[in-house]
Structure formats: structure tokens, C-alpha cells
Amino acid sequence: MGLLEKVAEARAGGRAAGGRKSWSEANFWDLERLRWPFLGSSSLNSEREEIENDFEGYVQGIAKANGPVFALMTTRMLVFSEARFQFRRMSNGRPGDLFGTPDLALLERPWTNATTGDLLARMIQDVDLAGNAFVAKINGRLRRLRPDWVTVVSGSKTERELYGNALDGEVIGYFYDPPNSGKSWFLLPREMAHFAPIPDPQANWRGMSWLTPVLREISSDLAATRHKGKFFENGATPQVIVSLDASVTPEMFQRFKATMNEAHQGVDNAYKTLYLGGGADVTIAGKDLQQLDFKATQGAGETRIAAAAGVPAVIVGFSEGLAGSSLNAGNFGQARRRFADGTLRPLWRNAAGSLASLVTVPDGAELWYDDRDIAFLREDKRDSAEIQQVKAASIRQLVDAGYEPVSVVAAIEAEDLTLLKHSGLYSVQLQPPGTGSAPPPADPPGPDPAKEQ
């Protein structure tokens, strides 16, 4: 018996011995009980992958403190959460039509007063900040687990030797340990959906946030914003160096400094005429925002952050994306398609695959996303209509050439001409000789007016 089977048997035995229990009572194990066999045992050596970055720091120091990052996360979330889930039929390895079953109700109403959009919004938000999103199935409903409180537990060589299973690299389960709760929980893989679209190169199962590679760019953007604020706080003018005569005492210098700051420091005192006396000499130092080309400096950093997020600058509305020819219809359309095809659809595909473990997928089908009603992708509908028109022309041509209509449709949809089956009829009318209906008899000739006369 393998390790996962032992866990399942232990849970089933606990419920049998103590009667019917709720999910929280039967499946939420405290830390001491969880130490066997996963954590503290000297004979077992399970690998644990915790969330690497400081989730709280990312939330407070970046998402809630940096405008460009917030704009990028919001853009990703608003479009990503518009999708719905359906099942997609698979035939000979090729996708077919979409359909739904009552089992999709779990994703349509994941928790109280929530919809699929709420579920997807939470998942993409956690992925943006932590690189991982965890959704657990509890008592027939879904529950979002904070990612920095979840640890992925995988098998080791020792476990493979003890239990005879090839558990090396296999996920055993997920350890959920919220602080100050007094309890810790362990969930089996079938009870958890783990959404990690960007793999961490240093881990087998853990994902990585797209914010991690651009932390320096974000730090520079924050510093630039603070610099801009200080520029206005300290007078909205270039830095000024004031030198006084050597005869000025320290007490006189302090009084002069206090008087000058009171009269000229701060936004409310900007652009006032500066009056000096007592041998004071003024020197302008540094550069103003225009000399620093502040817009270009900060705009370039925003574009680099947008590239890491997979969102073109013109889509999110950054200054560099709104300049030059970026707003031309063709260029904007290409940027929108890049965002949809290069960022959103891979994310939807990954999310569908991650959530498939929590629903009953019919045989011969897979859980898939439905993007047909998303307004952001409306331009794709025109392209889709043109494609359908070309397909219809191809179907008509092949049917006229004598191929069976059912095989023609299957071959066109699968993009596999080997599926075509010919009827053996090659004429235009596609009817073998002698099988057509006889022409109707001609009307009898009417009376001859000449003879009647």
C-alpha cells in the first residue's frame, strides 16, 4: 500500500471510528498529528516547497503602493475573470465542441455569493503576487487558501523504498498552516487545485511571480515617485545652496535657516521671490524635472514592468504606449491580440487544467475555458467569421467533388484531410447513371387555331 493510500485509509478509519464528521473535523489535522508521517519523522524525508517571496511585503509594498503595478494587475484581473468554464469534447486527440453538465455548478458558484469571475479574480491575484494560487474543495464548495500559508509536500527516495511507490517528485499533498489559528491542515492532491502558470526554476512544483524579476524596476519607480513628491514638498524649484559670510554665528545661521524654510519650503510657498541679506550667496544645484526628462525616465521603467506582466503598454494606458503610432488601429489591434493570445489564453488553459481535479470531467472530454462572450476579444469574432467563411467554401468544394459531407466536416474541423471519405461519384450531379428520376411528361399539344378557322 502506498503513502497516499495509507493517508486515505487513515482518514476513512477516523470517520468510521468516530461516526460521521464534518470535513473540518475529519480532514483538518493538527500539527502534532501531521508530524507522522510527513514532517518530523526521522525515517521519512519529504521535500517541502514553501512560497519563497514575502507575500505580505508584495501586497503592502508593491500592489497597494505602486500605481503601475496596480494598473497591470487590475488589467489582467478584469479580462481574465471574464471567462467561463465548459467541457470540450476530444476526438482522436483533436478538440471538438463545448458543452456543459451540472458538475460545472461547483465552478459557477464556488462559494457563497460568488461566481466564476470571483474565483478567477482571486486566482490571478494570488498568482501575480505569490506565483501560486491554491483552491481547496471543502464539503462540496471551493475555498481560496492564502498562498504563503500553503506548503507543497512531495515524496522522497526514502518513502519510495518504504512503500514501494515511485514517489520521488510526486506531490503527496499540501500543508496549510495559517498563523495564530492553533491548527494546521493537510490536503490530498485530489482536494486541491494548484495554479502556478510560471514555474520557479529552483523548485519542482512551486510557481514564481512575474513581479520577482522586475523588483529593481519597481523599486526605481517607487524612488522616482518619491523624488517627484520631494521636489514639490521642498519648494517645487531646483535645489538651492545658500552660503553665508564667515562672521555669521551658528545661532544666527539657525535663525536664518528657520526663517528661509518657513518662507520658501513646501508647495504652498513655491515660486515666491527669494530675498537674502547679510552677505548670503545663492547657488543653483541639481536639475529640475524637465532637465531630468522625468517622463521618459519613469515611462521606460513602466514599460519594462508591463513587459514582465505580459501586458502591452498601450493596453494598460502607460505613457510610452500612448505615444507615436501605438494608437493606430492596426498597432493597437496587434497589441490587443498579443495580450489575448500570448498572455490570457495560456493562463486560461492552465487554470482549466488546474481546476479539473476538483470537478467530474466526462469521459472523452476535458475542462476548458469559454471566451466567446468576452467583449475585449470582440475583434477576434470578425477574424473567426472570416475563418468560418473559408471553411464553408472548402466544405462546399469538397462535397461537390464527391466526398461524404460528414467526413468533410470532420476533416475541416480537425485540419486532417486523411479523414475524407469519397462517395465514388464524380459527376456534377453526383448521381449514378439511370438512378435519377425520369423527366415529367410534356403537356399535350393544344388545338391548332388555323385548323379551327
LOTORLO-141221 format. One record per residue (C-alpha): x, y, z; residue number from 1. Coordinates in steps of 0.5 Angstrom, whole numbers, plus 500, padded with zeros to 3 digits. Layout:
// LOTORLO-141221
((X Y Z) NUM);
...
This chain:
// LOTORLO-141221
((500 500 500) 1);
((503 507 498) 2);
((503 513 502) 3);
((497 516 499) 4);
((493 510 500) 5);
((495 510 507) 6);
((493 517 509) 7);
((486 516 505) 8);
((485 510 510) 9);
((487 513 516) 10);
((482 519 514) 11);
((477 513 513) 12);
((478 510 519) 13);
((478 516 523) 14);
((471 518 521) 15);
((469 510 522) 16);
((471 510 529) 17);
((468 517 531) 18);
((462 517 527) 19);
((460 522 521) 20);
((465 528 522) 21);
((465 535 518) 22);
((470 536 513) 23);
((474 541 518) 24);
((474 535 524) 25);
((476 529 519) 26);
((481 533 515) 27);
((484 538 518) 28);
((489 535 522) 29);
((493 539 528) 30);
((501 540 527) 31);
((503 534 532) 32);
((498 529 529) 33);
((501 531 522) 34);
((508 530 524) 35);
((507 523 522) 36);
((509 521 517) 37);
((510 527 513) 38);
((514 532 517) 39);
((518 530 524) 40);
((520 523 523) 41);
((527 521 523) 42);
((525 515 518) 43);
((522 520 513) 44);
((525 526 509) 45);
((519 529 505) 46);
((521 535 501) 47);
((517 542 502) 48);
((517 548 498) 49);
((514 554 501) 50);
((513 560 498) 51);
((519 564 497) 52);
((518 571 497) 53);
((514 575 502) 54);
((507 575 500) 55);
((505 581 506) 56);
((511 585 503) 57);
((509 584 496) 58);
((502 586 498) 59);
((503 592 502) 60);
((510 595 499) 61);
((508 594 492) 62);
((501 592 490) 63);
((498 597 495) 64);
((504 602 494) 65);
((506 602 487) 66);
((501 605 481) 67);
((504 602 475) 68);
((504 595 478) 69);
((497 596 481) 70);
((494 598 474) 71);
((498 592 471) 72);
((495 587 476) 73);
((488 590 475) 74);
((488 590 467) 75);
((490 583 468) 76);
((485 581 473) 77);
((479 585 470) 78);
((480 581 463) 79);
((482 574 466) 80);
((476 574 470) 81);
((471 575 464) 82);
((472 567 462) 83);
((467 562 464) 84);
((469 554 464) 85);
((466 549 460) 86);
((467 542 458) 87);
((471 541 451) 88);
((470 534 447) 89);
((476 531 445) 90);
((476 526 439) 91);
((482 523 436) 92);
((487 528 440) 93);
((483 534 437) 94);
((478 538 441) 95);
((471 539 439) 96);
((465 543 441) 97);
((464 546 448) 98);
((458 543 453) 99);
((456 544 460) 100);
((454 539 465) 101);
((451 540 472) 102);
((458 539 475) 103);
((460 546 473) 104);
((456 549 478) 105);
((462 548 483) 106);
((466 553 479) 107);
((460 557 477) 108);
((458 558 485) 109);
((465 557 488) 110);
((463 560 495) 111);
((457 564 498) 112);
((455 570 494) 113);
((461 568 489) 114);
((461 567 481) 115);
((467 564 477) 116);
((469 571 476) 117);
((470 572 483) 118);
((474 565 483) 119);
((479 567 477) 120);
((480 574 480) 121);
((483 571 487) 122);
((487 566 483) 123);
((490 571 478) 124);
((491 576 484) 125);
((495 571 488) 126);
((499 568 482) 127);
((501 576 481) 128);
((503 577 488) 129);
((506 570 490) 130);
((506 566 484) 131);
((502 561 486) 132);
((494 560 487) 133);
((491 555 492) 134);
((484 553 492) 135);
((481 547 496) 136);
((475 543 496) 137);
((471 543 502) 138);
((464 540 503) 139);
((462 541 496) 140);
((465 548 496) 141);
((471 552 494) 142);
((475 556 499) 143);
((481 560 497) 144);
((487 559 501) 145);
((492 564 502) 146);
((499 562 498) 147);
((504 564 503) 148);
((501 559 508) 149);
((501 553 504) 150);
((507 549 503) 151);
((507 543 498) 152);
((510 537 500) 153);
((513 532 495) 154);
((516 525 496) 155);
((523 523 497) 156);
((527 517 496) 157);
((526 514 503) 158);
((519 514 502) 159);
((520 510 495) 160);
((524 505 499) 161);
((519 504 505) 162);
((512 504 501) 163);
((515 501 494) 164);
((512 507 490) 165);
((516 512 486) 166);
((514 518 490) 167);
((520 522 488) 168);
((518 528 485) 169);
((511 526 486) 170);
((506 531 490) 171);
((504 528 497) 172);
((499 534 499) 173);
((499 541 501) 174);
((501 543 508) 175);
((496 549 510) 176);
((499 553 517) 177);
((495 559 518) 178);
((499 563 524) 179);
((495 564 530) 180);
((490 559 528) 181);
((492 554 533) 182);
((491 549 528) 183);
((495 546 521) 184);
((492 542 516) 185);
((494 537 511) 186);
((490 536 504) 187);
((491 531 499) 188);
((492 533 491) 189);
((485 531 489) 190);
((483 536 494) 191);
((487 542 492) 192);
((487 546 485) 193);
((494 549 485) 194);
((495 554 479) 195);
((502 556 478) 196);
((503 559 471) 197);
((510 561 471) 198);
((515 555 474) 199);
((520 557 479) 200);
((527 555 476) 201);
((529 553 483) 202);
((523 549 485) 203);
((519 543 482) 204);
((512 545 484) 205);
((513 552 486) 206);
((511 558 482) 207);
((514 565 481) 208);
((511 571 481) 209);
((512 576 475) 210);
((514 581 480) 211);
((520 578 482) 212);
((525 579 476) 213);
((523 587 476) 214);
((523 588 483) 215);
((529 593 482) 216);
((525 597 477) 217);
((519 597 482) 218);
((524 600 487) 219);
((526 605 482) 220);
((519 607 480) 221);
((518 608 487) 222);
((524 612 488) 223);
((522 616 482) 224);
((515 618 485) 225);
((518 620 492) 226);
((523 624 488) 227);
((518 628 485) 228);
((514 628 491) 229);
((520 631 495) 230);
((521 636 489) 231);
((514 639 491) 232);
((515 639 498) 233);
((521 642 498) 234);
((519 648 494) 235);
((518 646 487) 236);
((524 649 485) 237);
((532 647 484) 238);
((536 645 490) 239);
((539 652 492) 240);
((545 652 496) 241);
((546 658 501) 242);
((553 660 503) 243);
((554 666 509) 244);
((559 670 511) 245);
((564 667 516) 246);
((562 672 521) 247);
((555 669 522) 248);
((555 665 528) 249);
((552 659 529) 250);
((546 662 533) 251);
((545 667 527) 252);
((545 661 522) 253);
((540 657 525) 254);
((535 663 526) 255);
((537 665 518) 256);
((535 657 516) 257);
((529 657 520) 258);
((526 664 517) 259);
((528 662 510) 260);
((525 655 511) 261);
((518 658 513) 262);
((518 663 508) 263);
((520 658 502) 264);
((520 651 503) 265);
((514 647 501) 266);
((509 647 495) 267);
((505 653 498) 268);
((511 657 498) 269);
((513 655 491) 270);
((515 661 486) 271);
((516 666 492) 272);
((521 672 491) 273);
((527 670 495) 274);
((530 676 499) 275);
((537 675 502) 276);
((541 679 506) 277);
((548 679 511) 278);
((552 677 505) 279);
((548 671 504) 280);
((550 668 497) 281);
((546 663 493) 282);
((548 658 488) 283);
((543 653 484) 284);
((545 646 484) 285);
((542 640 481) 286);
((537 639 476) 287);
((529 640 475) 288);
((524 635 473) 289);
((525 638 466) 290);
((532 637 465) 291);
((532 630 468) 292);
((527 628 463) 293);
((523 625 468) 294);
((517 623 464) 295);
((522 619 460) 296);
((526 616 465) 297);
((520 614 469) 298);
((516 612 463) 299);
((522 607 461) 300);
((521 603 468) 301);
((514 603 467) 302);
((514 599 460) 303);
((519 594 463) 304);
((515 592 468) 305);
((509 592 463) 306);
((513 587 459) 307);
((514 583 465) 308);
((507 582 466) 309);
((505 581 459) 310);
((501 587 458) 311);
((503 592 452) 312);
((504 599 455) 313);
((498 601 450) 314);
((493 596 453) 315);
((494 599 460) 316);
((495 606 458) 317);
((502 608 460) 318);
((505 614 457) 319);
((510 610 453) 320);
((504 606 450) 321);
((500 612 448) 322);
((506 616 444) 323);
((507 616 437) 324);
((504 611 432) 325);
((502 606 438) 326);
((495 608 438) 327);
((494 607 430) 328);
((488 602 429) 329);
((493 597 427) 330);
((498 597 432) 331);
((493 597 438) 332);
((490 591 435) 333);
((496 588 435) 334);
((498 589 442) 335);
((491 587 444) 336);
((492 580 440) 337);
((499 580 443) 338);
((496 581 450) 339);
((490 576 449) 340);
((494 570 445) 341);
((500 571 449) 342);
((498 572 456) 343);
((491 571 457) 344);
((489 564 453) 345);
((496 561 456) 346);
((493 563 463) 347);
((486 561 462) 348);
((489 554 459) 349);
((493 553 466) 350);
((487 555 470) 351);
((483 550 467) 352);
((488 544 468) 353);
((489 546 475) 354);
((481 546 477) 355);
((480 540 473) 356);
((482 536 479) 357);
((476 539 483) 358);
((470 537 478) 359);
((468 531 475) 360);
((470 531 468) 361);
((466 527 463) 362);
((470 521 459) 363);
((473 524 452) 364);
((473 531 455) 365);
((477 536 458) 366);
((475 542 462) 367);
((476 548 458) 368);
((475 556 458) 369);
((470 559 454) 370);
((472 566 452) 371);
((466 567 447) 372);
((463 573 451) 373);
((469 577 453) 374);
((468 584 450) 375);
((475 585 450) 376);
((476 580 445) 377);
((470 582 440) 378);
((475 584 435) 379);
((477 576 434) 380);
((470 575 432) 381);
((471 578 426) 382);
((477 574 425) 383);
((473 568 427) 384);
((468 570 422) 385);
((473 570 416) 386);
((476 563 418) 387);
((469 560 418) 388);
((467 563 411) 389);
((474 560 409) 390);
((472 553 412) 391);
((465 554 409) 392);
((468 555 402) 393);
((472 549 403) 394);
((467 544 405) 395);
((462 546 399) 396);
((468 545 394) 397);
((470 538 397) 398);
((462 536 398) 399);
((462 538 390) 400);
((468 534 389) 401);
((464 528 391) 402);
((467 527 399) 403);
((462 525 404) 404);
((459 531 408) 405);
((460 528 415) 406);
((467 526 413) 407);
((469 533 410) 408);
((466 537 416) 409);
((471 532 421) 410);
((477 533 416) 411);
((476 541 416) 412);
((475 542 424) 413);
((481 537 425) 414);
((485 540 420) 415);
((487 533 418) 416);
((485 531 410) 417);
((486 524 411) 418);
((479 524 415) 419);
((476 525 408) 420);
((472 519 405) 421);
((470 519 398) 422);
((463 517 395) 423);
((465 514 389) 424);
((461 519 385) 425);
((465 524 381) 426);
((460 528 376) 427);
((457 534 378) 428);
((450 532 380) 429);
((453 526 384) 430);
((448 521 382) 431);
((450 514 378) 432);
((447 514 371) 433);
((440 511 371) 434);
((438 513 378) 435);
((436 520 377) 436);
((428 521 377) 437);
((425 521 370) 438);
((423 528 367) 439);
((416 530 367) 440);
((412 528 361) 441);
((411 534 356) 442);
((404 537 356) 443);
((399 535 350) 444);
((399 540 344) 445);
((393 545 344) 446);
((388 546 339) 447);
((391 549 332) 448);
((388 556 331) 449);
((389 555 324) 450);
((385 549 323) 451);
((379 551 327) 452);
((379 557 322) 453);
